[in-house]
Structure formats: C-alpha cells, structure tokens
Amino acid sequence: MFGLSGIFGPSVGNGNYYYGRLTDEQKSLYRTILSGIDSFTKEIKLPLRPVNEVLTIFNSVLLDNPMIFYVSSFNQANDLYKQKCIMRPDYKYAQHFVRQNTNHIRSYLQVFDAQKTKSDVEKEIYVHDYCLNNFSYDYTFSDYSFSILGPVLNRTSVCEGIAKFVKLSLDYLGINTLVAHGRAKDPTNNQIMEMHAWNVVLIDGKTYHLDVTFDMTLKDKVNRYDYFNLADEDVKEERTMISDLPPCTTAGKDYCSVNALVAYSPSELNKFIEHNLKRGKKNIIVKLKNVKSTETIVDKVISIAQNQYASIYKHSVRVEVKYNQSQLVFEINFK
C-alpha cells in the first residue's frame, strides 16, 4: 500500500544517501519523522533532541524523498519533564491536494518507462535532455518551483525543484542519485557565487556531479552538457558543498571528453573547428582543456572560427559565442 509521499511508500533504502550518513539512533528518528509526514500526522513525538539535530534529520528526510513536496518546515516544542519533543510539520497543502498530485506524479513518471532497459548513461542522458527540452528556469521563484511540483505542474522550476525532479526520475530508473546543496559560480559570470542545488549520480559504479539546471540555463540552439558527469577536480574552483558528498574521483568521463568535444591547444582548436565546418556544422560545442580563462579568450576563439570559415568557404561570416567561464566550454554559432 502506498503512503502519500514515496513512489514506493516511505523509503529508507537504496538512493537515500543522507539517511545512510546518520547514526543508528538518528536513523530511528528519521524513520519516525518520515512515517509521520507520510501519514500527515500533526504532531510527531520524538525523544528530546537539540533543535539543530532534529533539523538535520528533517532536512535529510526531505532531500532523500522528493515526493515530500508538501512540507518544508516544522515547529518544535520540548517537554523537559517527559524528555520528549513534539515536531509539528508545516503542511503547505490540504491532504486531498497532496494525494491527488502524488498520484499525478506517479503517473507522470511513466514517461520514462521505455528507458528502463537502457544503460545507466543512456538513462541519465534521457532524463537530462527531457528536462532541457521540456522545462525552463523560473525567474519568478514561485512557491511550486522549489519542489517537484514546479516541473510536473508548471514545466518551470528553480535549481532545487529541478534537482529533486532529476533525483526522482533517476531513482525511478534504478540509478542512485542524491540532491547536493552548496554555493556555485554562475557559468556565464564566475564572479557571482550563489546558493545552488544539483545532483550527484552513481553511474556504472562511479559517482559524478550532474548539474541539469546550469545546462538548462546555458541552452540556446542545442542542448548543453557542460555539467554532465564531472569529477570533483572539475568543480573544485567553482563550488563549495554544504554537506559532505561522496567523492567523485573519476575524471575524463564528462560528456565533452567522452564525445571528443575537447581541444587542448589553439592548434587543436583550429583543427577541431575546421573538421566540424567541413562536415557542414554551423553550431559547434568545444571544451578547452589545459587553457586558462583570460579576458581575451572569447576574442581568440571568434578569430580562429572566423579564419577557419573564411579559409573553407572563401567569404567572411559573423560568429557568435556563448561562453561558460567556469568550465571553458564554448558554443560557436556561425551566422
């Protein structure tokens, strides 16, 4: 029998990373809180614990269970005489609304059923592309957009809602996924560092960073994969983590590297652009490695692209470049 929250009822199984990091005693409180929220209990009775510890466990429940879209905070009252604390979850919606939309989300996830026999990477690419092709970033920051209701009901969301949707979808496809929180630099302006949410995924036994939100905001003419399966070393200069995450130590499995969309020097970039232009491509994605970001790097890329185009087609062309400062990925468009 289903509970309100989970696809398979309240879950403390595989894919629940934050549950696994708790002590045995805290895990017991986690299960009590999860069961109470799933049952829409108004008062959840717990052993007396500091508010900060209860908050950590509560947040672990929410991060592990994206289907709990109807609670984001709680009040706590302590009974020192009985050595008990009373947690009162702040239910944001009526129970009938929660049940209706829980069923709707379960049905919605069937869009991924055809992917269940695919490889881990194929499943991951499908979910990534589904988000980029069907959702947009919500710059109005509506309440729904901080949960899976944003993508499912409104097809728009902020990073937290997108990361929760990605976790829910990949968990549904059998890929262990967690929601990561921290601060990250804007990919188009690495002077700006803001609170951010993304995912860490377990693909073929290895963990990687996956940031669908940043790829979504970078998308223009083609889907972007700048933040697809990055290692810790790929993100260490651009983000900090709020909680401890599993180490992502396998480098060279990012999308650009796996698909040979990289250049290690100006001469390699010349050859890469030439090769793609001769294939008739007017939109080129390339990641520069072993190259430092400079104020003139975009001008250099444009110059190389213009020269290669003129050499092949014997006339000039206008070149536009979208530039990811943090990952040194360029989208080169020939107009």
Secondary structure, 3 states (H helix, E strand, C coil): CCCCCCCCCCCCCCCCHHHHCCCHHHHHHHHHHHHHHHCCCCCEEEECCCHHHHHHHHHHHHHHCCCCCCEEEEEEEEECCCCEEEEEEEECCCHHHHHHHHHHHHHHHHHHHHHCCCCHHHHHHHHHHHHHHHCEECCCCCHHHHCCHHHHHHCEECHHHHHHHHHHHHHHCCCCEEEEEEEEEECCEEEEEEEEEEEEEEECCEEEEECHHHHHHHCCCCCCCCCEEECHHHHCCCEEECCCCCCCCCCCCCHHHHCCCEECCHHHHHHHHHHHHHCCCCEEEEEECCCCCCCCHHHHHHHHHHHHHHHHHCCCCCEEEEEECCCCEEEEEEC
